[in-house]
Amino acid sequence: MKRKVIIIGSGPAGYTAAIYASRAGLSPLMFAGLKHGGQLMDTGDVENFPGYRNPITGPELMEDIRLQAERFGTEISYKMIIKAKLDIYPFVLTDEDNQDWITDSVIISTGAEAKWLGIDSEKKYYGRGVSACATCDGFFFKNKKVVVIGGGDTACEEALYLSNICSKVIMLVRSDRMRASKIMYQRVINSTIDIKYNTQVIEFLGDDVLTGISTNQGNIVCDGAFIAIGHKPNTELFTNQLDIDDDGYITTMLGSTKTNIPGVFACGDVQDKIYRQAITAAGTGCMAALDVEKFLSQVKDV
């Protein structure tokens, strides 16, 4: 079956790309994937997305954007794309039912997943004291005591951000030294952040909400815990086809969503390892749709 535009993945980036592509008359088909709506489907109150004067839950926000995309004519499939053949044009995508789809352009918005410790209790308290995004959830812990788990640049950035909001920030570093860059390490040790080395998390503690953390060095009382051990972009489908950096993110051309293959565009967290916010993902979704529209206008016989 032939399409002008196929969007792989949903979330703020994919849904926004769908809105813009639909309004441009491109009749996009979206494969929302296994986790339609992206990481926000696991998020509680969202207070930093423009247009909502009151908090809205992540799932509610994604439902609003999905309905908006569908209102303009986006067709959504909840199947997975399991194969992408991008070395021929038009491109060929294969879904989980082994149905081939031919398309003149592809927008990739498969997102990234936060890396977790693999402890059962982190799922229990996710959204109830445990988070993987300080800029998303730090406000809820204003003037409270929090813990940041990790020793890399991401953990340092999270801890420094929280140190301006929270009354106390403790970093738990698994080894006897940080793996952060020298400049980030220097900023942390020059701050009020307390660093505990050789400390591993055993369990998250609490009742309805998080009240503390059990570690190999003893228990720590805290109101919040931010897991900052990195993210894993969902790019396996495009390995050896698209340019992907050492951290696994799709490389896009400066100031655009273009990849190394003309007609293939990437937006959202799958290509953004710096900001990783819903609103920035939505912005790149808009960019991807506009880039696609321009690309298709320049391709003959589409």
NORSULLIN-V907665 format. One record per residue. RES is the residue in one letter. D_FIRST is the distance of its C-alpha to the first C-alpha in Angstrom with 2 decimals. Layout:
res:RES d_first:D_FIRST
res:RES d_first:D_FIRST
//
This chain:
res:M d_first:0.00
res:K d_first:3.81
res:R d_first:6.84
res:K d_first:10.48
res:V d_first:11.88
res:I d_first:11.36
res:I d_first:14.73
res:I d_first:15.84
res:G d_first:18.94
res:S d_first:20.89
res:G d_first:24.63
res:P d_first:26.44
res:A d_first:24.57
res:G d_first:20.99
res:Y d_first:21.93
res:T d_first:23.87
res:A d_first:21.13
res:A d_first:18.93
res:I d_first:21.88
res:Y d_first:22.38
res:A d_first:18.81
res:S d_first:18.51
res:R d_first:21.88
res:A d_first:20.86
res:G d_first:18.23
res:L d_first:15.27
res:S d_first:13.55
res:P d_first:12.93
res:L d_first:11.16
res:M d_first:13.83
res:F d_first:14.11
res:A d_first:17.81
res:G d_first:18.70
res:L d_first:21.77
res:K d_first:24.15
res:H d_first:22.60
res:G d_first:25.06
res:G d_first:26.33
res:Q d_first:30.02
res:L d_first:31.27
res:M d_first:30.39
res:D d_first:33.47
res:T d_first:35.63
res:G d_first:38.45
res:D d_first:39.85
res:V d_first:38.32
res:E d_first:40.91
res:N d_first:39.72
res:F d_first:36.54
res:P d_first:37.49
res:G d_first:37.66
res:Y d_first:38.99
res:R d_first:42.76
res:N d_first:42.95
res:P d_first:41.36
res:I d_first:37.94
res:T d_first:36.45
res:G d_first:33.45
res:P d_first:31.30
res:E d_first:32.45
res:L d_first:31.61
res:M d_first:28.06
res:E d_first:27.68
res:D d_first:28.94
res:I d_first:26.53
res:R d_first:23.51
res:L d_first:24.60
res:Q d_first:25.09
res:A d_first:21.55
res:E d_first:20.22
res:R d_first:22.79
res:F d_first:21.28
res:G d_first:17.78
res:T d_first:16.19
res:E d_first:13.78
res:I d_first:14.98
res:S d_first:13.85
res:Y d_first:16.86
res:K d_first:15.29
res:M d_first:16.08
res:I d_first:14.21
res:I d_first:16.21
res:K d_first:15.26
res:A d_first:14.58
res:K d_first:14.71
res:L d_first:16.15
res:D d_first:18.24
res:I d_first:15.77
res:Y d_first:14.20
res:P d_first:11.49
res:F d_first:11.45
res:V d_first:9.66
res:L d_first:10.08
res:T d_first:10.65
res:D d_first:11.74
res:E d_first:14.91
res:D d_first:13.53
res:N d_first:12.25
res:Q d_first:8.57
res:D d_first:6.91
res:W d_first:5.06
res:I d_first:5.80
res:T d_first:8.29
res:D d_first:11.49
res:S d_first:13.63
res:V d_first:14.43
res:I d_first:17.24
res:I d_first:18.98
res:S d_first:21.27
res:T d_first:21.90
res:G d_first:25.62
res:A d_first:28.67
res:E d_first:30.86
res:A d_first:34.64
res:K d_first:36.48
res:W d_first:38.74
res:L d_first:41.97
res:G d_first:40.81
res:I d_first:43.64
res:D d_first:43.00
res:S d_first:45.09
res:E d_first:42.99
res:K d_first:40.25
res:K d_first:42.96
res:Y d_first:44.22
res:Y d_first:41.00
res:G d_first:41.27
res:R d_first:44.86
res:G d_first:46.48
res:V d_first:44.07
res:S d_first:41.60
res:A d_first:39.65
res:C d_first:39.91
res:A d_first:43.30
res:T d_first:42.16
res:C d_first:40.14
res:D d_first:42.86
res:G d_first:46.09
res:F d_first:47.36
res:F d_first:47.68
res:F d_first:50.24
res:K d_first:52.46
res:N d_first:56.01
res:K d_first:55.06
res:K d_first:55.21
res:V d_first:52.00
res:V d_first:51.02
res:V d_first:48.48
res:I d_first:47.35
res:G d_first:46.61
res:G d_first:48.33
res:G d_first:45.88
res:D d_first:45.21
res:T d_first:42.87
res:A d_first:45.64
res:C d_first:48.18
res:E d_first:46.15
res:E d_first:45.65
res:A d_first:49.34
res:L d_first:50.56
res:Y d_first:48.47
res:L d_first:49.80
res:S d_first:53.34
res:N d_first:53.45
res:I d_first:52.53
res:C d_first:53.93
res:S d_first:57.57
res:K d_first:57.03
res:V d_first:54.32
res:I d_first:54.55
res:M d_first:52.37
res:L d_first:52.04
res:V d_first:51.57
res:R d_first:51.06
res:S d_first:53.00
res:D d_first:56.24
res:R d_first:54.62
res:M d_first:51.68
res:R d_first:48.87
res:A d_first:48.37
res:S d_first:49.09
res:K d_first:52.76
res:I d_first:52.44
res:M d_first:50.60
res:Y d_first:53.10
res:Q d_first:55.94
res:R d_first:54.66
res:V d_first:54.49
res:I d_first:57.96
res:N d_first:59.40
res:S d_first:58.08
res:T d_first:59.25
res:I d_first:56.54
res:D d_first:58.00
res:I d_first:56.53
res:K d_first:56.93
res:Y d_first:56.29
res:N d_first:55.83
res:T d_first:54.43
res:Q d_first:51.65
res:V d_first:50.23
res:I d_first:50.93
res:E d_first:50.04
res:F d_first:49.34
res:L d_first:52.01
res:G d_first:52.42
res:D d_first:52.21
res:D d_first:49.75
res:V d_first:49.36
res:L d_first:50.02
res:T d_first:53.71
res:G d_first:53.95
res:I d_first:52.78
res:S d_first:54.36
res:T d_first:54.61
res:N d_first:56.52
res:Q d_first:59.08
res:G d_first:59.56
res:N d_first:58.12
res:I d_first:57.17
res:V d_first:57.32
res:C d_first:54.58
res:D d_first:52.54
res:G d_first:49.25
res:A d_first:47.52
res:F d_first:44.89
res:I d_first:43.04
res:A d_first:42.39
res:I d_first:41.51
res:G d_first:38.32
res:H d_first:34.58
res:K d_first:31.72
res:P d_first:28.54
res:N d_first:25.28
res:T d_first:24.23
res:E d_first:24.14
res:L d_first:20.41
res:F d_first:21.19
res:T d_first:24.49
res:N d_first:25.27
res:Q d_first:22.45
res:L d_first:23.67
res:D d_first:27.32
res:I d_first:28.67
res:D d_first:32.33
res:D d_first:34.95
res:D d_first:34.32
res:G d_first:30.62
res:Y d_first:29.39
res:I d_first:26.78
res:T d_first:28.76
res:T d_first:27.93
res:M d_first:29.79
res:L d_first:32.82
res:G d_first:32.29
res:S d_first:28.50
res:T d_first:25.44
res:K d_first:24.41
res:T d_first:24.11
res:N d_first:25.08
res:I d_first:21.60
res:P d_first:20.87
res:G d_first:17.82
res:V d_first:18.28
res:F d_first:20.54
res:A d_first:22.45
res:C d_first:24.39
res:G d_first:26.69
res:D d_first:28.64
res:V d_first:26.41
res:Q d_first:28.08
res:D d_first:31.23
res:K d_first:34.09
res:I d_first:36.78
res:Y d_first:36.27
res:R d_first:33.76
res:Q d_first:34.21
res:A d_first:31.92
res:I d_first:32.91
res:T d_first:32.39
res:A d_first:28.95
res:A d_first:28.13
res:G d_first:29.59
res:T d_first:27.41
res:G d_first:24.34
res:C d_first:25.53
res:M d_first:26.08
res:A d_first:22.59
res:A d_first:21.04
res:L d_first:23.65
res:D d_first:23.06
res:V d_first:19.32
res:E d_first:20.24
res:K d_first:22.79
res:F d_first:20.62
res:L d_first:17.94
res:S d_first:20.90
res:Q d_first:22.15
res:V d_first:19.12
res:K d_first:19.10
res:D d_first:16.36
res:V d_first:13.97
//
